[in-house]
Amino acid sequence: MNIFVLNLLLIIVSFDVNARVIIITPSELIRKIDNFIILDARESSFQDGHIPNSINFDWKNYTEERPGGINTIFGNPSNWGKVSTKKPEIEMALSRMGISNESKVVIIGQPNLWGTEGRVAWNLLYWGLQDVYLLDGGFPAWKDLKYPIVQGNENLSNKKQGKFIVTFDETRRITTSALENKHKELKLIDNRSLNEFKGEKYFGQKRAGHIPNALNIPLQTLYTGKGSFISREQFQKISPSTKLTQVSYCIGGVRSALYALLYEAYFEKKVLNYDASIWAWSSDITLPMQLK
């Protein structure tokens, strides 16, 4: 990405945008549930119980190289967080799920874990979905209200085929090279835990610490004690007051995606998600890392 294109990108994302991220409550969802395609972003508990007709969507299946497993030893960390850009595969998968670009898609998550609902929603918007909904309180909130739950795997055979056309929205994403060139002119938000930020704990990255001058806003601060998303007013208190374009990152662009989309939902402005994140940044020894 050349400097002219990057500067143009930073101007674009600083503008207000039409709200494309909507927070929806369980009671709102159940009243209009037939209008939605439901994707469950939880990584391990889908079979034990999920909303009827929902589809399990694992963000790790849509990266340049799936993190975990044998790739932990033989893989390239720089690719673990990068969103897939394989158009034919993405279009086929989403269309098979019944998704078209104008579909109403709601994402179900599990509060206080990794924010996977944000990453799945961000992927869809980056690929060209018009609007996305996040279920406030995630699956636990649905379950607490004793709304219908089923067990087992999803059945895609009865899904009406969608027609999804991938159009990458580059105003949502920043690459390692672009961040390297401009990181001093951006406001960086690190959505990892404080221990990760300080370099006292890390997951599969080559070096510990954080990108210099980043502000630490841990994922857990985006949820209330009951597991719902914090309010707009609460979000405003923890997010920086700045005219600079914000860039969010974490270990692999998951927690940071949720921060970016909540910010957009509340303030109708985009935050660039650095999807490659620390897995990639720490792999390049020429890029600076800071401890404490």
C-alpha positions as CSV (number, residue, x, y, z in Angstrom):
1,M,0.0,0.0,0.0
2,N,1.6,3.3,-1.1
3,I,1.6,6.4,1.1
4,F,-0.9,8.3,-1.1
5,V,-3.5,5.4,-0.8
6,L,-2.8,5.2,2.9
7,N,-3.4,8.9,3.5
8,L,-6.6,8.7,1.5
9,L,-7.7,5.7,3.6
10,L,-7.1,7.6,6.8
11,I,-9.2,10.6,5.6
12,I,-12.0,8.3,4.6
13,V,-12.2,6.4,7.9
14,S,-12.2,9.7,9.9
15,F,-15.6,10.6,8.4
16,D,-18.9,9.7,10.0
17,V,-20.5,6.6,8.4
18,N,-24.0,5.3,8.3
19,A,-24.5,2.9,11.2
20,R,-23.8,-0.6,9.9
21,V,-23.3,-2.3,13.3
22,I,-26.4,-2.7,15.3
23,I,-26.7,-4.1,18.9
24,I,-29.8,-6.2,19.4
25,T,-31.3,-7.6,22.6
26,P,-32.6,-11.2,22.9
27,S,-36.2,-9.9,23.2
28,E,-35.8,-7.9,20.0
29,L,-34.3,-10.9,18.2
30,I,-37.0,-13.4,19.2
31,R,-39.7,-11.1,18.0
32,K,-38.2,-10.9,14.5
33,I,-36.2,-14.1,14.4
34,D,-37.5,-15.3,11.1
35,N,-36.0,-12.2,9.5
36,F,-32.4,-13.1,10.5
37,I,-29.7,-15.5,9.6
38,I,-28.0,-16.4,12.9
39,L,-24.3,-17.2,13.2
40,D,-22.9,-18.5,16.4
41,A,-19.3,-17.4,16.9
42,R,-18.6,-19.5,20.0
43,E,-15.6,-21.7,19.6
44,S,-16.5,-24.8,21.6
45,S,-20.0,-25.1,23.1
46,F,-22.2,-24.9,20.0
47,Q,-23.2,-28.6,20.1
48,D,-24.2,-28.4,23.8
49,G,-26.8,-25.8,23.1
50,H,-27.6,-23.0,20.6
51,I,-30.4,-20.9,19.2
52,P,-32.6,-22.9,16.7
53,N,-31.5,-22.6,13.0
54,S,-28.2,-21.0,13.9
55,I,-25.0,-21.9,12.1
56,N,-21.6,-22.3,13.9
57,F,-19.0,-20.0,12.4
58,D,-15.4,-20.4,13.4
59,W,-13.3,-17.4,12.5
60,K,-10.2,-19.5,12.5
61,N,-11.4,-21.2,9.3
62,Y,-11.3,-17.9,7.5
63,T,-7.7,-16.8,8.0
64,E,-4.7,-17.0,5.7
65,E,-3.4,-19.8,8.0
66,R,-5.5,-21.4,10.7
67,P,-4.0,-20.7,14.1
68,G,-3.4,-23.6,16.5
69,G,-2.9,-27.3,16.0
70,I,0.2,-28.3,13.9
71,N,0.6,-24.7,12.8
72,T,1.6,-23.7,16.3
73,I,4.9,-25.6,15.5
74,F,5.3,-25.4,11.8
75,G,3.1,-22.4,10.8
76,N,3.8,-18.7,10.2
77,P,2.3,-16.5,13.0
78,S,2.2,-13.6,10.6
79,N,-0.7,-15.2,8.8
80,W,-2.7,-16.5,11.7
81,G,-4.8,-13.4,12.3
82,K,-5.0,-12.2,8.7
83,V,-8.6,-12.4,7.3
84,S,-9.0,-14.7,4.3
85,T,-9.2,-12.9,0.9
86,K,-10.0,-16.0,-1.1
87,K,-13.1,-14.7,-2.9
88,P,-14.4,-18.0,-4.4
89,E,-14.2,-19.9,-1.1
90,I,-15.8,-17.1,0.9
91,E,-18.6,-16.6,-1.6
92,M,-19.4,-20.3,-1.7
93,A,-19.4,-20.7,2.1
94,L,-21.5,-17.7,2.8
95,S,-24.0,-18.4,0.0
96,R,-24.4,-21.9,1.3
97,M,-25.3,-20.5,4.7
98,G,-28.1,-18.6,3.0
99,I,-26.3,-15.2,3.2
100,S,-26.5,-12.5,0.6
101,N,-25.0,-9.1,0.8
102,E,-28.2,-7.5,2.0
103,S,-29.1,-10.3,4.5
104,K,-29.8,-9.5,8.1
105,V,-27.2,-11.4,10.0
106,V,-26.9,-11.6,13.8
107,I,-23.8,-12.9,15.6
108,I,-24.0,-14.8,18.9
109,G,-21.0,-14.7,21.2
110,Q,-19.9,-15.7,24.7
111,P,-19.1,-12.6,26.8
112,N,-15.8,-12.1,28.6
113,L,-13.9,-14.7,26.5
114,W,-12.2,-13.6,23.2
115,G,-14.8,-11.4,21.5
116,T,-15.2,-13.8,18.6
117,E,-18.6,-12.3,17.8
118,G,-16.8,-9.1,16.9
119,R,-14.3,-10.9,14.7
120,V,-17.0,-12.8,12.8
121,A,-19.1,-9.6,12.4
122,W,-16.0,-7.7,11.2
123,N,-15.1,-10.4,8.7
124,L,-18.6,-10.1,7.2
125,L,-18.5,-6.3,6.9
126,Y,-15.0,-6.5,5.4
127,W,-16.2,-8.9,2.8
128,G,-19.1,-6.8,1.8
129,L,-22.1,-7.5,4.1
130,Q,-24.3,-4.3,4.3
131,D,-25.3,-4.5,8.0
132,V,-24.5,-6.8,10.9
133,Y,-26.2,-7.3,14.3
134,L,-24.5,-8.2,17.6
135,L,-26.6,-10.0,20.3
136,D,-26.2,-8.1,23.5
137,G,-25.3,-10.5,26.3
138,G,-24.6,-13.3,23.8
139,F,-25.8,-16.8,24.3
140,P,-26.0,-16.6,28.1
141,A,-28.5,-13.7,27.9
142,W,-30.7,-15.8,25.5
143,K,-30.5,-18.8,27.7
144,D,-31.3,-16.8,30.9
145,L,-34.6,-15.7,29.4
146,K,-35.4,-19.3,28.7
147,Y,-35.8,-18.8,25.0
148,P,-35.7,-21.9,22.8
149,I,-32.4,-23.9,22.6
150,V,-31.5,-26.9,20.6
151,Q,-28.5,-29.2,20.7
152,G,-26.3,-30.9,18.1
153,N,-24.9,-29.8,14.7
154,E,-26.5,-27.3,12.4
155,N,-28.3,-28.6,9.2
156,L,-27.5,-26.5,6.1
157,S,-29.5,-28.7,3.8
158,N,-32.7,-26.8,4.4
159,K,-31.1,-23.4,4.0
160,K,-32.2,-21.3,1.1
161,Q,-29.2,-20.6,-1.1
162,G,-27.9,-17.0,-0.8
163,K,-25.9,-15.0,-3.3
164,F,-22.9,-13.3,-1.7
165,I,-20.5,-11.3,-3.7
166,V,-17.2,-10.4,-2.0
167,T,-16.2,-6.7,-2.2
168,F,-13.4,-5.9,0.2
169,D,-14.0,-2.8,2.4
170,E,-10.4,-1.6,3.0
171,T,-11.6,1.3,5.1
172,R,-12.0,-1.3,7.9
173,R,-8.5,-2.8,7.9
174,I,-4.8,-1.8,8.2
175,T,-1.9,-4.0,7.2
176,T,1.5,-4.4,8.9
177,S,3.3,-2.3,6.3
178,A,0.8,0.5,6.4
179,L,0.9,0.5,10.2
180,E,4.7,0.6,10.2
181,N,4.7,3.7,8.0
182,K,2.1,5.6,9.9
183,H,1.9,4.2,13.5
184,K,3.2,7.4,15.0
185,E,0.3,9.4,13.4
186,L,-2.4,7.0,14.6
187,K,-4.0,6.3,18.0
188,L,-3.3,2.7,18.7
189,I,-5.6,0.7,21.0
190,D,-4.4,-2.6,22.4
191,N,-7.3,-4.8,23.5
192,R,-5.3,-7.5,25.2
193,S,-5.1,-8.0,28.9
194,L,-2.9,-5.8,31.0
195,N,-0.5,-8.7,31.6
196,E,-0.2,-9.3,27.8
197,F,0.3,-5.5,27.3
198,K,3.1,-5.4,29.8
199,G,4.8,-8.5,28.2
200,E,4.2,-10.7,31.3
201,K,2.0,-13.1,29.4
202,Y,1.6,-14.0,25.7
203,F,0.2,-16.5,23.3
204,G,2.3,-17.8,20.4
205,Q,3.9,-14.5,19.6
206,K,7.6,-14.1,18.8
207,R,8.3,-11.2,21.2
208,A,6.5,-9.9,24.3
209,G,5.1,-6.4,24.9
210,H,3.1,-4.0,22.9
211,I,3.5,-1.5,20.0
212,P,5.0,1.7,21.3
213,N,2.5,4.5,22.4
214,A,-0.5,2.1,22.4
215,L,-3.3,2.6,24.9
216,N,-4.4,-0.5,26.7
217,I,-8.2,-1.0,26.8
218,P,-8.7,-4.7,27.7
219,L,-11.6,-6.6,26.1
220,Q,-13.2,-7.3,29.5
221,T,-13.8,-3.6,30.0
222,L,-16.2,-3.7,27.0
223,Y,-18.7,-5.9,29.0
224,T,-20.7,-5.2,32.1
225,G,-20.6,-7.6,35.1
226,K,-23.7,-9.3,33.7
227,G,-22.1,-9.9,30.3
228,S,-23.9,-7.3,28.2
229,F,-22.0,-4.6,26.3
230,I,-21.2,-1.5,28.1
231,S,-23.3,1.6,27.2
232,R,-22.3,4.4,24.9
233,E,-21.6,6.6,27.8
234,Q,-19.4,4.0,29.5
235,F,-17.6,3.4,26.3
236,Q,-16.9,7.1,25.9
237,K,-15.2,7.2,29.3
238,I,-12.7,4.5,28.4
239,S,-12.0,5.4,24.8
240,P,-9.5,8.2,24.0
241,S,-10.7,11.6,23.0
242,T,-8.6,12.2,19.9
243,K,-8.9,13.5,16.3
244,L,-6.4,10.8,15.2
245,T,-7.6,7.8,13.3
246,Q,-7.9,4.9,15.8
247,V,-6.3,1.5,15.1
248,S,-7.2,-1.4,17.3
249,Y,-5.2,-4.6,17.7
250,C,-4.7,-7.6,20.0
251,I,-3.0,-10.9,19.4
252,G,-4.8,-11.9,16.2
253,G,-7.4,-9.2,15.4
254,V,-10.3,-10.8,17.3
255,R,-10.7,-8.8,20.5
256,S,-9.7,-5.7,18.5
257,A,-12.5,-6.3,16.0
258,L,-15.1,-6.2,18.8
259,Y,-13.7,-2.9,20.0
260,A,-13.8,-1.5,16.5
261,L,-17.4,-2.5,15.9
262,L,-18.7,-1.3,19.2
263,Y,-17.1,2.0,18.6
264,E,-18.8,2.2,15.2
265,A,-22.1,1.2,16.6
266,Y,-22.0,3.9,19.3
267,F,-20.3,6.8,17.4
268,E,-20.8,5.9,13.7
269,K,-17.1,6.2,12.9
270,K,-14.8,3.4,11.8
271,V,-11.8,2.1,13.7
272,L,-9.2,0.3,11.6
273,N,-8.7,-3.2,12.8
274,Y,-5.2,-4.6,12.5
275,D,-6.2,-8.2,11.9
276,A,-2.6,-9.5,11.7
277,S,-2.0,-7.9,15.0
278,I,0.8,-8.9,17.4
279,W,1.2,-12.3,15.9
280,A,2.5,-10.6,12.8
281,W,4.1,-7.4,14.3
282,S,6.2,-9.4,16.8
283,S,7.4,-11.7,14.1
284,D,9.3,-8.9,12.4
285,I,12.4,-8.1,14.5
286,T,12.8,-4.8,12.8
287,L,9.5,-3.5,14.3
288,P,9.6,-1.9,17.7
289,M,8.0,-3.5,20.8
290,Q,7.7,-1.9,24.2
291,L,7.5,-3.5,27.7
292,K,5.7,-2.2,30.7
